[in-house]
Amino acid sequence: MADDAKNTGTGRDTSTDTGTSSAAAPSRRHALRRLTAVAGGAAVAVGLGTGVGRATDHGGARGQGQAQAQGQGRGRRGVRTYVLVHGTHSAGTFWAAIGRELALRGHRVVAVDQPLHGTERFVPEAYQAQDLRALATEPSPLAALTLDDFARRVTNTVRRAARLGGPVVLVGHSMGGVSVSRVADAVPELLAHICYMAAFCPSRTMPSLNDCAASPEGQRAINPVEQVIGDPEKLGVLRLNWRTSNRRDLALFKEMICANYTDAAFLRVLEGMQTDESLAAYAGRAVGRAGTWGRIPRTYLRMGKDRTVSPELQDRMIAEADALTPDNRFTVHDFPGAGHLGPSDPAPLVDLLHGLPVTV
């Protein structure tokens, strides 16, 4: 059964402490704790469920000065293009069920594969062989990637989508939120709406994904420090073995990303994960400016049982964004029973995305 979205009031304006990590000690354990404090750095999985049934209205929105995102009026008219951005260790196939349903409702849908993800994914030879000793040292081409590379890929997609005509809606999940912020700041004139799904939305006090995750609120997420393979600082990537047979590791991964999924659905999620993610991309600055990013209508899909981007961090990011642009605040839809991947039945997410109000 799908988790219901509900109105829980305005987001809390929590501490503005940047919460930088105190793990400066040279020990490997401390280094790993600092690096894996990126919260989403281990857990943006693929696949939001398989059965999108007849979508229904699953609740309300909160926020001031925003239209209700329930698809009334001009927002439902005409063909839109949805550009969908996956998170870390993931790929465009994350959006398969949602994208299919949006296309069946008459929209164009482009699920972006970031560089060396998805159809370009890097698969370490040692991962295929499950040689953990070799996996700890096998070099990764993702170490050379930066947030600039990710933002460039999404910006180029948005430009091409805009040339097709009709409104363009940019949606990011988890780490995909930093690309949303970068792209919206660079080409606001091309975007009719931006949407963050349990996604990182950096601010002046937390300018990167690392800073968001290292904040006191971000530290309330699950930290997979014991599951990291190799030395991230030497590899230049955060590497995880999703094919592990260790029951403790599997239980932690499931709790981190989709505790509300069945075991069978969780195993399907693991099949879509990739081992490596760029450390440099986690550190990239992605702060939207009031006059560019801040003028685009925006929505946040808040997951109440998220153990990767904690609900407390989601609330702080929302509050700090709204403080920057008080006349253009987030419309927030709550999914109180959902983990990081959202409700196991994505129908309510499809409803909300289909009904987002757009500027024309």
Helices and strands as residue ranges (DSSP letters): H 28-35, G 36-38, G 40-42, E 61-62, G 73-76, E 81-85, G 92-95, H 96-104, E 108-112, G 118-120, H 125-129, H 132-135, G 141-144, H 147-163, E 168-173, H 176-186, G 188-190, E 193-197, H 209-214, G 218-220, G 225-227, H 232-235, E 237-239, H 247-257, H 263-271, E 276-278, H 279-283, G 293-295, E 298-303, H 311-324, E 331-335, H 347-354
